[in-house]
Amino acid sequence: MALKIYDTLRRDKVTFEPRDPKHVRMYVCGPTVYDYAHIGNARPVVVFDVLYRLLKHIYEPQGAKITYVRNITDVDDKIIAASKETGEPIDAITRRTTDAFHADMKALGVLEPDAEPKATEHIAEMIALVKELLAKGHAYEAPGDAKGHVLFSVSSMADYGRLSRLDREALVAGARVEVAPYKKDPADFVLWKPSTPEQPGWKSPWGRGRPGWHIECSAMSEKFLGKSFDIHGGGQDLIFPHHENEIAQSTCVRGKDAFAKYWMHNGYLMAEGEKMSKSLGNFYTVHDLLREFPGEVIRFLLLKTHYRQPLDFTKRGLVSARAELDRFYTAVRIAKQNAEPCDVDPPEEIVIELGDDLDTPMAIRRLHDIASDLNNATAPETKIDRKRVAELAGKLVAGGRLLGLIQQDPEEWRRWKPEGIDGLTNAEIESLIERRAAARKAKDFKRADHIRDELLKKGIVLEDSAGNTTWRRQ
Ligand SMILES: [Zn+2]
């Protein structure tokens, strides 16, 4: 089937044709790890997860390999600032927030990418790329006091600005560059900059320093996907300057047709009708939302709006998203009382909707249609056709799978309760489980059993397997 996607570069919906039909390659800009991911950070991760699932569905049966790369930016001025503010060492911040990001995205049902390179592990590749840009005359070292800075020279590139299509004035204003007298042109951007002794830094031909943000993605995408690949994705806010500058860096050294063939961007996200901000109380982190709602509800709400549209994320929306998911799970649960769902391929009508520039709202409508058919097939006083029930329930689950939805056991889904309903936060439960593990290690089984029993009294069930303990609220 033909997959159509909206390409930001061409400003048009186009038919996707991979450069190599045997290897489909996608790069999406990942998080800068200095704080919990907010819901706006989660949107591209969930959107491109659906695209990843769809690419696998379409191309794997044709014998193609799909490689999806999503980086981690673990060297950045925001991380340095966070460390300065709290006193927490940089590597502790990046490790902790990377772990939190992974846990949050897992709770949102996001598949792991095929590679997740960290910027700090690819400094050599970045330095090599900067050297090539210098050698080709697309970059220059700042003189005098500004020594140690290497800048990209936008005037060295005839068609700089072709992704964002901004005029010269907007390019300069939008670059939000601080007054930097060492820049030949105000729109020039940093490839490498010097670090003070207390800042993270690496040895380079220009002295001890660190990379600019844009060069990270140019270097890491090339390392994991090659000089040319298919799709580059991210939030709309990255079009300029980040993606514009990635194009500048990569095509100036690898050729005009190199780098990403298609550019996809998701729309902006607001919360409760306004731009998210901590002072307005509408700054939702995934971590906090997960105490109140199952991750699948958050994912579902993100997918109910088409990815290119602006999305107003509200608590009311979460409540109705939960009710919609209840409808799906109830349909599957009742079906299961009659027949086990068949293991089938995702229904064609859902593949077609998603293949039309990832039309998730329409795909969800198709899921509702299937759920209606299933409800009719299991309605009271209906003569149950077990085969049909099994097929419809299978279709619903398989269709949900392409969207990363309806994959839980319906009973498990029913049991979900918000954090704290039993008087314990998840962190408190986990700390009790750690204490129980320590007691067991010390062969204090009486104490270990006591902790387990006390948790059970509050409706928290521990399950031990292969040396690991998982838990759930009853
Ligand atoms: Zn990037």
Boltz pocket constraint, residues with backbone or C-beta under 6 A from the ligand:
constraints:
  - pocket:
      binder: B
      contacts: [[A, 28], [A, 29], [A, 30], [A, 213], [A, 214], [A, 217], [A, 242], [A, 246]]
      max_distance: 6.0
